[in-house]
């Protein structure tokens, strides 16, 4: 056990840059830290540090040894955090970032949970851009599609089907297409698809690359939805948004035998191995909510990744 303590102490000395700084962090005297380091080097039979009056420098073997000690220290910290998080009830403030299109879904997804945990506060940030999680102190960001490179941790929540849709007014003018290539390229709404939008036939697997140069371009999904309902063009909408409008006849799905790629949904958090209860429970509730939505797919098992 003493060896493990000395390994952790050695890692702390390297991380703090001096024995005195490590001693203050550990609540020890500098002489006690120095004594433990000497004992560690004697036990190892090699020098781990070059000492001078101004600074410490790792020897070659010390550098390699430190990498292993640092992993041990991180693992110990993660184990302690896991126990702490397991004891926590959701409390404090949960700072949640999500696209504007999710505004109508946060209440149904998290409402009962918030009512059952009155000690928990929710601070919502709706933004279709990419929020800096650290600068905005975001605990959890809900994101869809291709994620940009970052140092955050992304957990797959599932996926949403996407359906090309148009209003009855648009269909009265243009008619219902019988092939994806019959959709006019200039009548698309939303984000430009470069080089185009890939459609695949559900039964045959045949593919079409359909040019999509929007007449009205926007990354704001609620705005695209309103424009589509107004008959100004064709939009690729998520099943989450389109299902109720298709059911009441405000929109119609084009070519239901053809499919476009589904949209992955992600829970993005600052890189931490262990999340507090408020974040873990919110992720689980959002995952469950999306899985219950029309034509939504479940999250693949263990689909987690650290960006970059």
BELVENHU-V518192 format. One record per backbone hydrogen bond with DSSP energy under -0.5 kcal/mol. NH is the residue of the N-H (numbers start at 1). CO is the residue of the C=O. Records with the same first field share a line. If there is no record, write none. Layout:
# BELVENHU-V518192
NH->CO + CO
This chain:
# BELVENHU-V518192
5->1
6->2
7->3
8->4
9->5
10->6
11->7
12->8
13->9
14->10
15->11
16->12
17->13
22->18
23->19
24->20
25->21
26->22
27->23
28->23
33->29
34->30
35->31
36->32
37->33
38->34
39->35
40->36
41->37
42->38
43->39
44->40
45->41
46->41
50->57
51->49
52->55
56->17
57->50
59->48
63->59
64->60
65->61
66->62
67->63
68->64
69->65
70->66
71->67
72->68
73->69
74->70
75->71
76->72
77->73
78->74
79->75
80->76
81->77
82->78
83->79
84->80
85->81
86->82
87->83 + 84
88->84
92->119
94->121
95->93
96->94 + 123
97->140
98->125
99->142
102->99
103->100
105->102
106->102
107->103
109->105
110->106
111->107
114->110
115->111
116->112
117->113 + 114
120->117
121->92
123->94
124->122
125->96
127->98 + 125
131->129
133->131
136->132
137->134
138->133
139->95
140->95
141->268
142->97
143->141 + 266
145->264
153->269
154->152 + 305
155->267
156->303
157->265
158->265
159->297
160->263
161->295
162->260
163->237
165->235
166->252
171->167
172->168
173->169
174->170
175->171
177->175
182->179
183->180
184->182
187->184
188->185
189->234
190->216
193->212
194->192
197->210
198->196
199->197 + 208
200->259
201->206
202->257
205->201
208->199
210->197 + 208
211->209
212->193
213->185
214->212
215->188
216->188
221->219
224->220
225->221
226->222
227->223
228->224
229->225
230->226
231->228
232->227
234->187
235->165
236->189
237->163 + 235
239->161
241->238
242->238
243->239
245->241
246->242
247->243
248->244
249->246
250->245
251->245
252->166
254->164
258->255
259->200
260->162
261->198
263->160
264->262
265->158
266->143
267->155
268->141 + 266
269->153
272->270
279->276
280->276
281->277
282->278
283->279
284->280
285->281
286->282
287->283
288->284
289->285
290->286
291->287
292->288 + 289
293->290
296->293
297->159
299->157
303->300
304->302
305->154
307->152 + 305
